[in-house]
Amino acid sequence: MKLVAVFALLCLLGVITWAEELQDYDLSLKTPHCRHPEYQEWYSVGNMCVKLIDQALNFNEAESHCAGIGKNIHLVSLHCAKDNFSIGRFAREIKDSDFWVGAQIRPTPVILLKEGTDTSQGVPQLVSNINACQVIAEAVRTTLGPRGMDKLMVDGRGKATISNDGATILKLLDVVHPAAKTLVDIAKSQDAEVGDGTTSVTLLAAEFLKQVKSYVEEGLHPQIIIRAFRKATQLRSLLEKCAATALNSKLIAGQKGFFSRMVVDAVMMLDELLPLKMIGVKKVQGGALEDSQLVTGVAFKKTFSYAGFEMQPKKYENPKIAMLNVELELKAEKDNAEVRVKSVEDYQAIVDAEWSILYDKLEKIYKSGAKVVLSKLPIGDVATQYFADRDLFCAGRVTEEDLKRTMMACGGSIQTSVGSLTDDVLGQCALFEEVQVGGERYNFFKGCPKAKTCTIILRGGAEQFMEETERSLHDAIMIVRRAIKNDSIVAGGGAIEMELSKYLRDYSRTIPGKQQLLIGAYAKALEVIPRQLCDNAGFDATNILNKLRAKHAQGGMWYGVDINNEDIADNFQACVWEPSMVRINALTAASEAACLILSVDETIKNPRSSVDAPPAGAGRGRGRGKPHAF
């Protein structure tokens, strides 16, 4: 009897366990009550009706009649163990798809990826990527600064390497996490481009992600964070601040906001080398200072023209441009010149030769396909009328500066003859037009393909005031250009990061909405550099940072960590300098890496190939073995 009772108890526990497991397979049906047809017993088993047969290890096509549904449920490959009545994995199939109104049946899955492929998505996957980047940053965190520690790296062959260079350490790490590899790549890029700042760029990228991790976990969309980061990374506002500072003591201080934006726009239009000669400044009397404009391209005042220029077109699209150093007019005889002729026919032959030479030049220019003709020397009334009759624009006596700038921007070359006007020596632009600016006519060349150039057209009253304005803009242009070019320096020791952090904190208070918090988080992340310098030197980081915040709030923009005296100091005067290109590149690369990681919403990792390993002696002969992986 005891054995029977124990067996019955086990059976009851098995049935309960089986019923609980079946509840996991939800077909979105109402809970039916199923009646066992043989034992006349009622079972409530959640969302499935089953026929319990404890005599068989497995059975197929078992049917159960359910009072709540009144239809048959078709079960396939239901495996049942005698001893514990547990069920294994089974596939189920509904014979009559219309057995229940509103039933939700999952569609047949479409398999696209290879078996064993690891996929993860959503917020947990994004948080996992952020955590992986934190681990990479921890590997190089203690190497930052002059008091940083070294790392001993041993590869798979037993070769030991001691280094505190961030790029070297990350290269020797066998990183397999795809998101963490992004930080390794930006460190390599920083090392290849500027040669320094590899540890800083890694720490900055990881700190950016750390500061926004809580926002990601709360469900904030990553694109909002990315937009805030890119807005904070744009150094344009800082450049405008530099230009405005240069204009503070000038006569145009009242319009420093207007001109600082114009100066930054002008410098940002140039090529990477920022050639100063590609920025032209022209002055037109009349109007207000705010009437000044920036032209994207070459612009110069219309030169003196002879009769007939009124008939010339004033606008072309995609014209070819001939740039000459050739005189295209009939000159009067020089004083005291003497020509001896024997007859009127001889004199007429000389005159006809002059006309023939001129018309031959004009015809060659016309046949070259050029629509705009510029010359350093005069273009006379005959040539002007000739070009007007053939739908060409011409301008003579163009200054050498304007002609060379047009050549550099539009391509081609300045010709001293018209004998070989081919497409190779002709320039081209997207748009040429003649525009009225105040009381003057100006020629605009826009969409220049060869080099980026721009022209600032200043407006104002007195000539002396406009000249002073031009000199002021020149100073501002040089300041902005120096701030962009890589030959400038900034104070190290965390000074520039603290100043940027202070500026971004102030800027964030002017922005409403979520971006205020995100730019504030970006600003806080910048403090990781001075904080880590203090930690690596054994200083009280909290105390040092408080002093730095107070000093920068008072205008001490170059104050950073003083490693020697465990305090803060003006690192610019202390000659603790860094090339500005290093810091700009580090900030840009770190921000882009953080945005890249935040923009990933799913990670798909393919399974490793199941290729058999090579034999033990494969790597011993002539380098044909399988290469080692570090």
Phi and psi in degrees as a GROMACS rama.xvg file:
@    title "Ramachandran Plot"
@    xaxis  label "Phi"
@    yaxis  label "Psi"
@TYPE xy
-62.2685  -40.8136  LYS-2
-63.0427  -40.5107  LEU-3
-64.5219  -42.1618  VAL-4
-64.1334  -41.7022  ALA-5
-63.4101  -41.9031  VAL-6
-64.1517  -40.2558  PHE-7
-65.2834  -39.5351  ALA-8
-64.0195  -41.0199  LEU-9
-62.7352  -41.0917  LEU-10
-62.1195  -43.5559  CYS-11
-62.7232  -43.2293  LEU-12
-63.3438  -38.2993  LEU-13
-63.8119  -41.675  GLY-14
-64.37  -42.9719  VAL-15
-62.5872  -43.8005  ILE-16
-62.0162  -43.5881  THR-17
-62.4397  -42.3784  TRP-18
-64.2785  -40.2422  ALA-19
-65.5468  -38.3591  GLU-20
-69.0086  -34.9294  GLU-21
-67.9292  -24.6468  LEU-22
-64.9503  -22.3578  GLN-23
-70.4214  -22.2573  ASP-24
-91.4396  84.9726  TYR-25
-89.9484  123.887  ASP-26
-105.544  18.8515  LEU-27
57.0802  37.9068  SER-28
-106.583  160.621  LEU-29
-69.0997  150.343  LYS-30
-68.8841  110.465  THR-31
-88.3521  161.16  PRO-32
-105.293  120.699  HIS-33
-105.587  137.09  CYS-34
-106.437  127.183  ARG-35
-73.4738  122.424  HIS-36
-68.4353  -25.8124  PRO-37
-89.9104  -45.512  GLU-38
-93.3004  -3.44588  TYR-39
55.645  38.7629  GLN-40
-114.74  146.718  GLU-41
-99.8432  135.416  TRP-42
-127.693  137.781  TYR-43
-109.128  105.337  SER-44
-116.752  37.1535  VAL-45
79.2738  -119.865  GLY-46
-106.526  9.34675  ASN-47
-130.318  146.79  MET-48
-110.11  127.877  CYS-49
-130.534  158.655  VAL-50
-108.386  115.923  LYS-51
-85.7605  115.092  LEU-52
-125.348  105.468  ILE-53
-90.2104  1.42836  ASP-54
-86.4135  -14.8784  GLN-55
-116.511  147.829  ALA-56
-75.9669  -33.6914  LEU-57
-153.4  157.764  ASN-58
-155.715  154.85  PHE-59
-121.23  153.152  ASN-60
55.5854  41.7921  GLU-61
-78.0169  135.644  ALA-62
-118.714  145.93  GLU-63
-134.214  134.118  SER-64
-94.5515  121.117  HIS-65
-107.963  129.027  CYS-66
-67.7304  -32.6124  ALA-67
-75.2036  -18.5891  GLY-68
-114.661  -47.3417  ILE-69
80.8444  15.1906  GLY-70
-126.515  168.018  LYS-71
-93.2428  140.336  ASN-72
-109.348  129.361  ILE-73
-100.586  114.824  HIS-74
-104.131  139.282  LEU-75
-122.875  134.544  VAL-76
53.405  54.1623  SER-77
-91.2555  113.751  LEU-78
-99.9335  131.152  HIS-79
-130.355  132.418  CYS-80
-97.0599  138.513  ALA-81
-65.5672  -40.0382  LYS-82
-73.3922  -36.6934  ASP-83
-127.126  4.61433  ASN-84
55.1962  27.5393  PHE-85
-85.6921  154.126  SER-86
-110.494  148.589  ILE-87
-97.865  -158.598  GLY-88
-74.7869  134.331  ARG-89
-143.916  154.761  PHE-90
-103.418  140.4  ALA-91
-122.249  153.341  ARG-92
-145.34  136.017  GLU-93
-97.4087  118.879  ILE-94
-70.7787  -47.2937  LYS-95
-106.087  106.114  ASP-96
-69.4169  -18.7441  SER-97
-98.2479  29.0842  ASP-98
-73.6214  -17.103  PHE-99
-150.021  129.163  TRP-100
-72.2969  128.245  VAL-101
87.2644  2.41625  GLY-102
-66.5502  137.049  ALA-103
-107.618  111.377  GLN-104
-107.412  126.769  ILE-105
-65.9311  137.191  ARG-106
-70.3872  160.656  PRO-107
-64.4709  124.705  THR-108
-66.5544  142.181  PRO-109
-101.66  117.465  VAL-110
-89.7461  116.081  ILE-111
-108.113  -30.0442  LEU-112
-101.956  155.202  LEU-113
-65.734  146.52  LYS-114
-61.0167  133.588  GLU-115
98.4128  -4.1694  GLY-116
-67.757  132.136  THR-117
-96.5362  120.347  ASP-118
-122.747  141.138  THR-119
-147.501  145.422  SER-120
-152.698  174.082  GLN-121
85.2125  -169.242  GLY-122
-61.6387  -43.0558  VAL-123
-58.3001  -38.6429  PRO-124
-66.7856  -40.0813  GLN-125
-65.684  -40.7754  LEU-126
-64.796  -37.6286  VAL-127
-62.1265  -40.6492  SER-128
-64.0392  -40.2497  ASN-129
-64.1079  -42.2261  ILE-130
-63.5542  -37.879  ASN-131
-63.4451  -38.7264  ALA-132
-66.9491  -33.5094  CYS-133
-63.2464  -38.6195  GLN-134
-64.4718  -41.4941  VAL-135
-62.4759  -42.6917  ILE-136
-63.691  -36.6373  ALA-137
-63.2585  -27.3814  GLU-138
-68.8545  -26.9071  ALA-139
-117.895  1.25798  VAL-140
-59.008  -43.2311  ARG-141
-79.2768  0.186304  THR-142
-93.3115  -1.84629  THR-143
-76.1806  137.942  LEU-144
87.818  173.72  GLY-145
-68.0428  -22.3329  PRO-146
-100.875  16.7335  ARG-147
-69.97  155.559  GLY-148
-90.7605  163.488  MET-149
-96.9493  160.641  ASP-150
-119.456  138.865  LYS-151
-103.424  113.767  LEU-152
-111.22  133.155  MET-153
-123.437  122.497  VAL-154
-87.601  -174.81  ASP-155
-65.7701  -20.5557  GLY-156
-92.9313  0.00290482  ARG-157
89.3214  5.90984  GLY-158
-77.303  127.65  LYS-159
-98.5796  140.209  ALA-160
-133.54  127.691  THR-161
-109.879  122.442  ILE-162
-159.531  153.547  SER-163
-119.9  14.7632  ASN-164
-82.4979  123.54  ASP-165
-59.5414  -42.2799  GLY-166
-64.2954  -41.6089  ALA-167
-64.0065  -43.6895  THR-168
-62.4908  -45.3095  ILE-169
-69.1295  -30.9972  LEU-170
-66.1821  -34.6077  LYS-171
-81.6641  -13.7143  LEU-172
-76.547  135.591  LEU-173
-90.6206  78.342  ASP-174
-83.3526  129.745  VAL-175
-112.541  -19.4236  VAL-176
-71.2452  127.27  HIS-177
-62.8378  -37.8023  PRO-178
-70.8902  -38.8441  ALA-179
-65.7408  -30.1507  ALA-180
-62.9995  -25.676  LYS-181
-61.8656  -42.3556  THR-182
-66.2159  -36.7759  LEU-183
-62.5695  -40.4399  VAL-184
-66.3205  -40.6263  ASP-185
-70.7331  -30.6021  ILE-186
-65.9573  -41.7614  ALA-187
-63.683  -40.6889  LYS-188
-64.3436  -42.6389  SER-189
-62.1265  -39.8152  GLN-190
-67.3865  -38.0208  ASP-191
-73.6494  -34.6661  ALA-192
-84.8913  -45.7813  GLU-193
-122.598  -14.5285  VAL-194
81.3915  -2.14033  GLY-195
-149.138  167.293  ASP-196
82.5349  18.4937  GLY-197
-69.5913  -41.0515  THR-198
-67.3926  -40.3146  THR-199
-62.2784  -43.345  SER-200
-66.8107  -34.5425  VAL-201
-68.1983  -45.2892  THR-202
-64.4728  -40.02  LEU-203
-64.2901  -45.5404  LEU-204
-61.6247  -44.3397  ALA-205
-66.1047  -37.2452  ALA-206
-70.9178  -36.3754  GLU-207
-57.5709  -45.3177  PHE-208
-67.8273  -37.9453  LEU-209
-63.1487  -40.1675  LYS-210
-68.857  -26.5099  GLN-211
-102.489  3.59641  VAL-212
-60.1519  -41.8568  LYS-213
-64.6053  -35.3512  SER-214
-68.2693  -36.7297  TYR-215
-64.8383  -43.4143  VAL-216
-64.9719  -27.73  GLU-217
-81.6284  -3.66028  GLU-218
98.7761  9.64522  GLY-219
-67.3536  134.379  LEU-220
-65.965  133.708  HIS-221
-59.5197  -30.3371  PRO-222
-65.4973  -30.2204  GLN-223
-65.7731  -41.1075  ILE-224
-65.5184  -42.1009  ILE-225
-62.3194  -43.1762  ILE-226
-63.1775  -39.565  ARG-227
-66.0727  -41.1171  ALA-228
-63.2283  -44.6701  PHE-229
-68.6253  -31.4113  ARG-230
-67.4333  -38.7093  LYS-231
-71.98  -29.8229  ALA-232
-75.3964  -26.2134  THR-233
-62.8924  117.732  GLN-234
-87.8896  6.50749  LEU-235
-57.3004  -45.2887  ARG-236
-64.0349  -34.2085  SER-237
-67.5786  -37.8428  LEU-238
-66.6497  -38.9906  LEU-239
-61.699  -36.0681  GLU-240
-65.3382  -39.137  LYS-241
-63.2036  -45.0029  CYS-242
-64.961  -41.0051  ALA-243
-64.0342  -36.9894  ALA-244
-63.428  -39.5103  THR-245
-67.9209  -24.2033  ALA-246
-94.4035  -2.60825  LEU-247
-60.4943  -39.7589  ASN-248
-94.0995  10.0471  SER-249
-94.9345  171.211  LYS-250
-65.8941  -25.976  LEU-251
-95.9054  26.8207  ILE-252
-60.0682  -29.4822  ALA-253
-67.1445  -24.1795  GLY-254
-112.103  28.4842  GLN-255
-64.4181  -32.9844  LYS-256
-63.9045  -43.3728  GLY-257
-65.4284  -47.7394  PHE-258
-76.2334  -29.4138  PHE-259
-65.4074  -39.5955  SER-260
-65.2076  -39.6151  ARG-261
-65.0173  -41.2856  MET-262
-64.7082  -44.8681  VAL-263
-63.6634  -41.9088  VAL-264
-59.302  -42.6654  ASP-265
-63.8024  -45.3713  ALA-266
-69.1304  -38.8412  VAL-267
-69.5448  -17.29  MET-268
-76.5221  -18.5007  MET-269
-76.5939  170.422  LEU-270
-70.608  177.662  ASP-271
-62.1404  -31.2693  GLU-272
-76.701  -11.1856  LEU-273
52.0922  56.482  LEU-274
-67.9028  123.347  PRO-275
-65.5545  -30.6565  LEU-276
-70.5585  -10.3013  LYS-277
-86.8334  2.78753  MET-278
-107.183  113.912  ILE-279
-98.3556  143.638  GLY-280
-124.17  120.887  VAL-281
-120.005  150.073  LYS-282
-120.405  131.241  LYS-283
-127.545  117.433  VAL-284
-69.5024  147.053  GLN-285
103.047  151.561  GLY-286
84.7108  -179.857  GLY-287
-98.6288  166.838  ALA-288
-60.0025  -35.7754  LEU-289
-69.711  -11.2084  GLU-290
-80.2001  -6.1031  ASP-291
-60.9905  150.027  SER-292
-140.952  158.409  GLN-293
-112.137  123.439  LEU-294
-104.006  126.77  VAL-295
-81.0762  88.5782  THR-296
142.804  -160.818  GLY-297
-97.2104  136.285  VAL-298
-141.797  134.006  ALA-299
-148.823  158.879  PHE-300
-66.1323  140.558  LYS-301
-61.8659  131.99  LYS-302
-80.7849  172.265  THR-303
-61.9857  133.292  PHE-304
-128.101  147.986  SER-305
-85.9303  176.7  TYR-306
-59.9867  138.598  ALA-307
112.115  -14.8605  GLY-308
-68.8883  -21.5056  PHE-309
-62.8849  -26.9795  GLU-310
-84.1194  -9.58766  MET-311
-75.3068  145.33  GLN-312
-63.1675  150.694  PRO-313
-110.928  5.42806  LYS-314
-155.678  133.397  LYS-315
-135.6  149.811  TYR-316
-111.927  128.21  GLU-317
53.4783  51.2914  ASN-318
-83.131  155.608  PRO-319
-90.5005  142.515  LYS-320
-120.874  124.141  ILE-321
-99.9269  123.615  ALA-322
-113.399  118.27  MET-323
-125.056  156.899  LEU-324
-123.057  55.949  ASN-325
-129.949  139.06  VAL-326
-86.9986  125.947  GLU-327
-118.967  61.5739  LEU-328
-157.841  158.894  GLU-329
-85.8366  122.591  LEU-330
-95.3293  147.19  LYS-331
-71.4378  158.387  ALA-332
-63.9548  145.541  GLU-333
-70.7477  158.012  LYS-334
-62.8095  144.062  ASP-335
61.151  19.9941  ASN-336
-78.8269  147.222  ALA-337
-134.15  126.723  GLU-338
-127.578  122.029  VAL-339
-100.54  122.171  ARG-340
-126.982  154.684  VAL-341
-98.8581  -16.7026  LYS-342
-153.592  169.452  SER-343
-65.5582  -33.2317  VAL-344
-62.8122  -37.0662  GLU-345
-65.2028  -41.7364  ASP-346
-63.7414  -41.1706  TYR-347
-65.4477  -32.8731  GLN-348
-65.3637  -37.6146  ALA-349
-65.5187  -44.7815  ILE-350
-63.5985  -43.4375  VAL-351
-63.342  -34.5944  ASP-352
-65.803  -41.74  ALA-353
-61.1865  -45.7601  GLU-354
-64.0896  -39.7649  TRP-355
-64.4709  -40.8584  SER-356
-63.6085  -43.3828  ILE-357
-64.078  -48.0758  LEU-358
-67.6883  -29.5176  TYR-359
-65.505  -40.3423  ASP-360
-62.7483  -45.9255  LYS-361
-63.7315  -37.9248  LEU-362
-67.4277  -39.2481  GLU-363
-65.077  -38.7612  LYS-364
-64.4144  -42.5582  ILE-365
-64.6474  -42.0703  TYR-366
-73.0467  -14.6004  LYS-367
-69.9741  -18.203  SER-368
93.5272  2.17469  GLY-369
-72.1393  140.729  ALA-370
-105.845  -20.0918  LYS-371
-125.279  126.068  VAL-372
-117.527  119.564  VAL-373
-117.689  137.86  LEU-374
-140.32  142.865  SER-375
-73.0177  -25.9011  LYS-376
-101.2  169.557  LEU-377
-64.737  148.494  PRO-378
-117.159  113.745  ILE-379
-76.4112  -177.99  GLY-380
-68.9616  -33.3776  ASP-381
-64.9026  -47.1835  VAL-382
-65.4884  -39.0075  ALA-383
-60.7494  -44.9948  THR-384
-67.4223  -37.8642  GLN-385
-61.1698  -46.9073  TYR-386
-67.5834  -37.0166  PHE-387
-64.3581  -38.8267  ALA-388
-66.3835  -21.4999  ASP-389
-112.139  20.1831  ARG-390
66.1768  39.3109  ASP-391
-116.657  151.938  LEU-392
-107.666  138.999  PHE-393
-136.462  152.16  CYS-394
-148.15  122.333  ALA-395
-105.132  170.592  GLY-396
57.2549  36.0486  ARG-397
-73.6066  134.858  VAL-398
-63.9249  152.786  THR-399
-62.4179  -37.9927  GLU-400
-62.0409  -47.5492  GLU-401
-67.3965  -37.3282  ASP-402
-67.5766  -40.7759  LEU-403
-68.4295  -38.8704  LYS-404
-66.3408  -37.0791  ARG-405
-64.1491  -40.2359  THR-406
-64.504  -44.3584  MET-407
-67.2328  -32.5822  MET-408
-83.3304  -39.6591  ALA-409
-98.8406  -9.61596  CYS-410
89.6502  -175.632  GLY-411
81.6825  -165.296  GLY-412
-152.231  158.91  SER-413
-82.9128  123.626  ILE-414
-102.457  140.939  GLN-415
-97.9077  -0.193864  THR-416
-148.091  168.247  SER-417
-109.638  16.08  VAL-418
-74.5098  -23.8209  GLY-419
-136.266  62.5133  SER-420
-88.1182  81.8375  LEU-421
-96.9467  175.279  THR-422
-63.5738  -24.6456  ASP-423
-68.2779  -28.7148  ASP-424
-102.105  -0.396438  VAL-425
-95.1075  138.702  LEU-426
-85.715  175.193  GLY-427
-156.293  147.958  GLN-428
-144.373  166.945  CYS-429
-75.8865  -33.9401  ALA-430
-151.379  131.275  LEU-431
-120.093  134.326  PHE-432
-153.293  153.932  GLU-433
-106.528  124.674  GLU-434
-124.906  144.537  VAL-435
-85.1946  121.806  GLN-436
-122.805  106.467  VAL-437
63.2806  -126.699  GLY-438
-96.6475  10.0224  GLY-439
-118.187  157.746  GLU-440
-103.804  134.815  ARG-441
-124.661  142.391  TYR-442
-97.7423  123.783  ASN-443
-109.789  132.081  PHE-444
-117.439  108.178  PHE-445
-113.06  155.809  LYS-446
68.7188  45.4304  GLY-447
-75.3505  127.652  CYS-448
-85.2967  -25.3119  PRO-449
-83.9693  -40.06  LYS-450
-147.778  148.279  ALA-451
-83.3149  129.718  LYS-452
-145.566  164.973  THR-453
-154.498  163.585  CYS-454
-136.151  129.831  THR-455
-98.2994  121.641  ILE-456
-103.72  109.616  ILE-457
-88.3262  141.309  LEU-458
-119.188  152.41  ARG-459
170.483  -171.571  GLY-460
-93.0343  -97.4524  GLY-461
-66.2429  149.543  ALA-462
-63.5336  -38.6078  GLU-463
-65.247  -38.6463  GLN-464
-65.1712  -39.732  PHE-465
-68.9314  -35.107  MET-466
-66.1058  -39.5552  GLU-467
-65.8487  -37.2452  GLU-468
-62.3466  -40.7666  THR-469
-63.0013  -42.3775  GLU-470
-65.843  -37.6655  ARG-471
-64.6326  -42.9051  SER-472
-65.9909  -33.9524  LEU-473
-62.2621  -42.3304  HIS-474
-61.9638  -44.3765  ASP-475
-65.1683  -39.6174  ALA-476
-61.9383  -42.1778  ILE-477
-65.7701  -37.9184  MET-478
-63.7653  -48.3963  ILE-479
-65.3715  -41.5094  VAL-480
-62.4218  -40.9457  ARG-481
-68.0944  -32.6381  ARG-482
-69.68  -27.3447  ALA-483
-88.6262  -41.9246  ILE-484
-65.5443  154.478  LYS-485
-81.5736  3.91817  ASN-486
-90.5828  4.14776  ASP-487
-90.5056  162.444  SER-488
-129.823  158.384  ILE-489
-132.818  163.235  VAL-490
-74.6831  139.464  ALA-491
-93.5571  -158.928  GLY-492
68.3469  26.2741  GLY-493
83.1361  4.83551  GLY-494
-66.92  -46.5302  ALA-495
-68.9252  -34.16  ILE-496
-66.9734  -39.1529  GLU-497
-67.0634  -37.7583  MET-498
-68.4698  -41.8405  GLU-499
-64.2367  -39.7289  LEU-500
-62.4244  -43.5031  SER-501
-64.1165  -41.7757  LYS-502
-65.1319  -42.9037  TYR-503
-69.3087  -33.4329  LEU-504
-62.265  -45.101  ARG-505
-64.7412  -39.3115  ASP-506
-67.6555  -36.2269  TYR-507
-64.1273  -28.3456  SER-508
-70.5549  -13.895  ARG-509
-93.7837  -1.44245  THR-510
-109.647  128.021  ILE-511
-84.289  164.628  PRO-512
84.1016  -161.529  GLY-513
-67.6965  -29.5729  LYS-514
-64.8941  -23.1772  GLN-515
-61.3597  -45.0762  GLN-516
-68.3509  -38.5818  LEU-517
-71.4714  -41.1942  LEU-518
-68.0088  -33.0183  ILE-519
-63.3339  -38.8488  GLY-520
-65.6185  -38.7308  ALA-521
-61.2793  -43.9201  TYR-522
-63.432  -40.3438  ALA-523
-65.8559  -35.4993  LYS-524
-65.0218  -29.9245  ALA-525
-63.1712  -23.6757  LEU-526
-74.0722  -1.75419  GLU-527
-64.9255  -29.608  VAL-528
-67.418  -57.4245  ILE-529
-63.8609  -32.9158  PRO-530
-64.7351  -43.5513  ARG-531
-69.9329  -33.5807  GLN-532
-60.4008  -41.3987  LEU-533
-66.9366  -44.0514  CYS-534
-61.6517  -43.316  ASP-535
-67.6956  -27.4045  ASN-536
-90.2508  -3.9692  ALA-537
81.1362  20.57  GLY-538
-88.1307  168.704  PHE-539
-81.133  97.9493  ASP-540
-63.7124  -38.3846  ALA-541
-62.8881  -44.0095  THR-542
-65.8604  -44.0198  ASN-543
-63.5081  -43.5133  ILE-544
-65.5108  -37.2106  LEU-545
-62.043  -41.3123  ASN-546
-64.5808  -40.905  LYS-547
-65.4711  -42.2122  LEU-548
-60.9232  -43.4654  ARG-549
-65.007  -41.0211  ALA-550
-68.1256  -41.9838  LYS-551
-68.6428  -31.5169  HIS-552
-65.9127  -25.9862  ALA-553
-89.1542  0.923294  GLN-554
103.157  3.34441  GLY-555
-81.9389  76.8216  GLY-556
-70.7629  -20.7614  MET-557
-102.538  11.8512  TRP-558
-79.625  130.907  TYR-559
-140.72  -165.625  GLY-560
-76.594  130.422  VAL-561
-98.2712  100.805  ASP-562
-65.6047  -34.1793  ILE-563
-74.0046  -34.6572  ASN-564
-112.395  7.09895  ASN-565
53.0124  50.6845  GLU-566
-153.979  -166.08  ASP-567
-109.126  155.307  ILE-568
-156.966  162.275  ALA-569
-76.6294  97.4194  ASP-570
-71.6844  -18.2731  ASN-571
-69.9901  -43.3755  PHE-572
-70.9538  -28.3448  GLN-573
-81.7014  5.27845  ALA-574
61.9382  30.4855  CYS-575
-93.3452  89.5315  VAL-576
-115.24  156.053  TRP-577
-139.069  144.1  GLU-578
-61.153  133.296  PRO-579
-62.4084  -28.2966  SER-580
-62.564  -32.7885  MET-581
-63.7665  -45.9405  VAL-582
-71.0549  -40.3929  ARG-583
-63.9276  -44.5976  ILE-584
-65.6978  -38.1174  ASN-585
-65.2351  -44.6009  ALA-586
-64.2718  -44.1252  LEU-587
-65.3697  -46.4314  THR-588
-65.3975  -41.3381  ALA-589
-64.7027  -41.7  ALA-590
-65.7773  -43.1916  SER-591
-66.0034  -36.8736  GLU-592
-65.397  -42.7591  ALA-593
-62.6005  -42.4178  ALA-594
-65.229  -36.741  CYS-595
-64.132  -44.2364  LEU-596
-67.3311  -38.5552  ILE-597
-69.1653  -24.6692  LEU-598
-82.6446  -6.45056  SER-599
-86.1459  119.936  VAL-600
-107.454  -3.899  ASP-601
-155.976  140.549  GLU-602
-118.18  125.827  THR-603
-118.967  116.732  ILE-604
-114.109  115.46  LYS-605
-71.1876  148.435  ASN-606
-69.1823  152.965  PRO-607
-68.5628  145.781  ARG-608
-67.4565  138.235  SER-609
-91.8612  47.3701  SER-610
-77.8717  135.793  VAL-611
-63.1286  143.164  ASP-612
-67.7782  149.009  ALA-613
-68.483  159.639  PRO-614
-62.5015  162.95  PRO-615
-59.2002  -34.3801  ALA-616
-95.9915  15.9126  GLY-617
-67.1003  -29.1039  ALA-618
-92.2019  16.4502  GLY-619
-103.376  -11.3176  ARG-620
-120.744  114.578  GLY-621
55.591  31.2155  ARG-622
68.0441  23.4066  GLY-623
-94.3568  2.07213  ARG-624
-74.7732  173.407  GLY-625
-68.5843  129.824  LYS-626
-66.1802  150.622  PRO-627
-76.2705  146.172  HIS-628
-107.947  127.103  ALA-629
